[in-house]
């Protein structure tokens, strides 16, 4: 099995040169950091990759890429370049000085003068990086964990190939949409001959003040029952890969993403009482049915006067609850998406043909093992959730996200050293 | 010719009822208004519609709709409902109380708890509202100004029908993307049987601090030479329709929108020096070639040692300059757009086939007359601008935006009273 080739001369020199040339605007940024939350910096070199337990930024740009080079050395070089560039951008520095115009090293420049806006870049490896069409392309097949397999086909899945899968994933999250897009754009250019874009998805969250739970496009609070990312014990139990390995994935996690289109036109014409039965929560307060306040416990056993459950059997909150799934929990980090409109023909009531919103949720969740996380939970939801009348999964994927990256190392280095 | 039917009982009662029920969150919003810029309110009832000279908000959701009812009364009722709903939302109130669940009156609820985020809603009327396929559908043909005609086909146009035209336009702008989308979504539902979505486009601006000119996706500052929206004399001269009429459009304006895809993958591989020649400006500073600082005058006459122009003949800044267009000026209000990726096959260098960014600029501009505004300026740009190597116009439209709306009146009321 091949060992990784010696990397070409590091791009760190270039990056460092950039710092000098960008000094004026970097200085500006540093001054501003104290005054403006947007100037806040998320640490890049840490025990875990950023963008997982990081408090959700307002904007996300997610891309999946396919490796088009057959050369393992190309992949290693690209991952090294990506790591250095991501580390630079996380502090608000450009990838390389504009004046260098060193293609493909130069920065495209659109974030000059912008604060880093809490940028995180999260890398993931898809199942096909290890084995594709039975082929061990990069000598990594033996390192593929069993947990990293293509997701099963769920009831109701309508996955579009052009929005599904990928050898690699990059998610940039930031409090400014331009900062997020800029980050991915630089990385894609650095990998120009090695990996190619497969699909991309923008996402956003509204600016709900303080600690208020954000509402999704259906008008309901979303995330009330999420485990707290600040709860290290819960994260160790449900999110971070531990000693069970593989070793290259220790302190990492698995991400499952799903592009969920919501029939907003239909949903908006449903009575609020019906919407609340569907979710199992009140719309305005977010309280579970039978409760008073948002964080009241979800009482799945409560019954009404006639013995019927207060929270319906097929309500979303019941089916998604840990208690209904053998204690299974995942860390959700969803975004709204809004991709305009496209044509929909409906041949039953309301017999409407025309343009409908292509909008909904870009669902992102992290877990220690997809088999006991998303797959276990969603298998039942896909069959029984009342929400299914209004939502369609149209794309997505599963990726293993290695642990945090120490200075001087690159993402996935342990994998390539082991494989 | 028909007079507008008596409108059905006003929805204002409903809206007022909503205020009571939403009192908690409204009070919250009012308290927050003092502290947070996002809580700022743009006036709805004013001499001009909002969203034109309003300092650009961070997010835009633009939609074009087709009227599907043949009944003039339906159109009048819808415009009245739209006006009342837009006025309510501009102050952060929901369209109607959630608890009413009065379909289609109820608010979809996703902005409950959000500040109004400087929401503006700008309405426009397309040429086909007046005359479509030779048919005077609503008795308005005699009121159509000559200036409101379909745009000519420009050199290089690649307009997609599904992203072009429309009888009506609604643009919601706000400092929160959810607030902008929410506004249009309520209006579309209120017009359910009268008008149907034709196309929609999201847009965003990065959060460049203070008065810094925003950069576009090409990495250049965009808008340096824009007339100041605060300059009432310039606005009266170039933006607002005056006594030249028609009377229903007085204090209104014409909006031209163009969805401009940018071949970012190619652009990013061009040397910065070439990019600067293309624009006629420096990338980092924004200074015109031959100048030092961003706001230095653009010297179109300056020549180099060998007599060649300092700003190339086909540079964007030269061709777009008022001096090159008989003094023509427009008020630009562009947004970036980012719609993921789609497949592109290129059969000449760099012979690349695969996914490319469907991203670029959603160009929005206002003018007193499109014939002496956008059409005059863009006709030459479309032929000669060096930028054309990298940009493609894929959709858009032209709409007449009536003047501001007095309390108790609805948008376009004068038109329907005259027609």
Interface residues (C-beta under 8 A of the other chain):
Chain A: X32 X36 X38 X61 X63 X98 X99 X101 X103 X104 X106 X108 X109 X110 X111 X112 X113 X114 X115 X117 X162 X175 X176 X177 X178 X179 X181 X185 X189 X196 X197 X198 X199 X200 X201 X202 X204 X205 X206 X207 X208 X209 X212 X215 X216 X217 X218 X219 X220 X264 X265 X267 X268 X269 X270 X271 X272 X273 X283 X284 X336 X338 X339 X340 X341 X343 X354 X355 X356 X357 X359
Chain B: X32 X36 X38 X61 X63 X98 X99 X101 X103 X104 X106 X108 X109 X110 X111 X112 X113 X114 X115 X117 X162 X175 X176 X177 X178 X179 X181 X185 X189 X196 X197 X198 X199 X200 X201 X202 X204 X205 X206 X207 X208 X209 X212 X215 X216 X217 X218 X219 X220 X264 X265 X267 X268 X269 X271 X272 X273 X283 X284 X336 X338 X339 X340 X341 X343 X354 X355 X356 X357 X359
